[in-house]
Amino acid sequence: MSELRALAQLAAEIAQMAGKQLRAQRAQWATQEKVEGREVKIRADAAAEALILPELLARTPYGVLSEETGWSGEAGTRFWALDPLDGSVNYLLGYPHLGVSIALIEHGQPVCGAFYNFELEEMFIGAVGAGAEMNGRALRVSSIALASEGLLATGIPARALTNQAFAAQMMGRIAAFRKVRMIGSAAAALCNVAAGRADGYWERSIMLWDVAAGCALVRAAGGRARIEGNALDQPLNVTADNGVLAWPP
């Protein structure tokens, strides 16, 4: 087993542990603790991170960039990107598109990771160069080349809602594709690209921990992912697809 594959397996093990607790403790953890504009923080976010963060720091030599805590340990050429619960509002509402997202970043690129949707019991795991799978079944991206024949997975980050240029750009993307899906979890949306359920993913002003595992899985499944921004701990622009999709200008 390759080193990256072994690290992806570790991420999956830890994600599954936390996901089982998120499901078991829903009655206690599905409560709002802070609302800032359109952003919602719930008890489950911090509770799940408290389970995952010590495991990553104790069992690997790498630092962690996490949604709740920020940086823990050293931000070296390798570090973990952690979203303990991607889809917090979905968790509150009982909407099943959500999960625990853990990815290893190497020289600024997601290279392996896992995403565990504990509601649908879907475990996605993959490493660049070693393939991707869901519940043991090998994943492969789609072969759709034309946006007009494809499905776009996307989202609207709250921080981008007041930006008119962003709104115009987004409408251009939406109009170019046959179908569009917004499910409230960037990681789950990217896993759909890795699984061939969607053909492309496009989102602006989103954080690394939201997309890192999904981007690693897309790349592991034969697709491509591009992450652009001034710093990895700041809002980023992310595009991912099956590797042959021709994007509109």
DAHUMO-V266464 format. One record per helix or strand. SS is the DSSP state (H for helix, E for strand). FROM is the first residue (numbers start at 0). TO is the last residue. If there is no record, write none. Layout:
[[SS/FROM/TO] [SS/FROM/TO]]
This chain:
[[H/2/23] [H/25/28] [E/31/35] [E/38/41] [H/42/58] [E/62/65] [E/69/71] [E/77/85] [H/87/92] [E/98/105] [E/108/116] [E/121/126] [E/130/133] [E/136/137] [E/145/145] [H/146/148] [E/150/153] [H/157/159] [H/163/175] [E/178/180] [H/185/193] [E/199/205] [H/207/219] [E/223/227] [E/235/240] [E/245/245]]
